[in-house]
């Protein structure tokens, strides 16, 4: 684009007016568009085919997949409520509970809502059923929950779950 007059009007440059910076920018835009366009099927292609720049394609795809800011915020609100109400079921295994939990956390993360690790650890401990109370107390008293990773916690809980199953047999 170039500015005409006293800087109030911008119009596209002709090809003859392009400099090296313009050519590089056009080449980068073309490559980016090509990468984005080649990735999608006919439905997505129809949605983005009229876009002139990689930025326009990206924004169209973002709105199509995430929705508008209002839709995105509604999704965040629903997932936050789901996170807050999350509980482990009595007959559920630790891996199954973790799969459900991780799904919620990953969706929140993809929408820009990041929950700190120590809060996730505390949440997992708080959602365990009453039959796990002694284990929760042992972990809470023996470990620094600020430093405990989710993987360490899950490993500890899986070990306890295996011992419980063995004792029942």
N, C-alpha and C positions, 0 to 999 in steps of 0.2 A: 504494500500500500504506500501511497505517497500523499503528501499534503499539498493542497492547492490554495493559493491566495494567502490570506493572513492566518493560516493554520486552523481554519474552521471546517474545511471539507477534506475528506480523505477518499481517494479513488484507487483502484488497482493499477499497478505499474504494468506497462507493456513489456513483452519479453526482451525487447532491446534495452530497456532500462534496468534489467536485473543486474545486480552485482554478485560477487562470489558468496557473500553472506546470504543473499536471497536464494541463490541456487542451492546452497547447502540446506537451507531451511525447507525448501520445496522438496528436495531429495529425501530428507528425513521424514517429512510429512507423508510422502508417497510410500516409503518403506513401512512406516507405522500403519498406514491405511491398509496396505497389502497384507501385513501380518494379521491385523484385526479382521479383515474381510475373509481371508482364507480360513479362518478358524471356525466360522459359523455356517449353519445349514440354511436352507431356503427361508425359513420363518424369520430368523434373525437378519438374514441378508436383506429381505424386503424392508425391514425396519430401519436399516442403516444405509441402504443403497443411495439415497439422495443426499447423504451427508458429504460435505466438501472437504472436511479436514479430519485428521485422526482425533482431534479434541472433540469435534461434534459427534463422531462415532462413539467415542468413550462415554460422553454424556448421555447419548441416546440409550446405550446399553445399560448404563448405570441406572437410569430411570426405569427402564424396562425390567431390570432384575431386582433392584432395591426399592423402586417406587419413588415417589416424591418425598421431600423431607417430612411431610405430614405422615405418609404411609410408613416411612422408616421409623419415625418416632412411635407410631402405634405398635409396630413390631417390637421395638425395644421395650415398650411398656408391657406388652403381653408376655414377652420372654422374661422380663424382670419379675413379673408376678408368678410365672411358672417356676422361676428359680427360687423365689421366696417361699413358695408353697411346697417345694420339692421334698419328698420323704422316700426313704427306702421301704419297699414292701416287705412284709414279714417273711414271705417265701422266696424272696429275690436274692440272687447271689451277688457278691461284690462286683464281679465283672459286668453283670447285667445292669446293676445300679449305676456303675461308672459310665457305661455306654449311654444311658439316658441322661445322666448329669453332664457328660462331656458334650453331648449334642446341644444342649441348652447353652452351655458356656461358649462353644464354638460359634453358634449363631449370634450370640451377643457380641462376641469378639469381631465377627465379620461386619457387624453394624457399627463398630467403633466403641462399644461398651466393654472396657477391660476391667475385670475384677482382679484385685491383687491376690497373689498366690496364698498368702496367709489367711485371707478371708475364705478362699476356696477350701483350704484345709479345715478350717473351723466349721464351715458349712457341712462338709462331708461328715465330720464327727457328730454334728448336731442332727443329721438326718437318719442316723442309724437307729434301728428299733431298740426298745427297752432291753431286749435280751443281750444287747451288746454293751450295756452300761458299764460293766466292770472293765471291759477292754478300753472303752472311751476314757474312763477315769485313769487307767494305767498309762495310756498314751499321753493324756493331758498332764499328768504329774511327772512323767519321766522324760518327756521331750520338750524342746523349745519350739513351740508352734510357729514362731516367727521364722525359724530356719528349716522346719520340716517341709520337704517337698511332697507334692501329691504322689509321685511315684513311690517314695519311701512309705508314705502312709498306706497306699493301696497294697503294697507288698506286705506290710505288717498286717493289714486286715485280711488279706487272702490267706496268709499263714494261719492266722487265728481261725478263720472259717474252715480251713482244711482240718485243723485239730478238732474243732467242734464236730465236724462230720464224722471223723474217725472215732471220737468218743461215743457218738450216738450209735455207731455200728457195733 
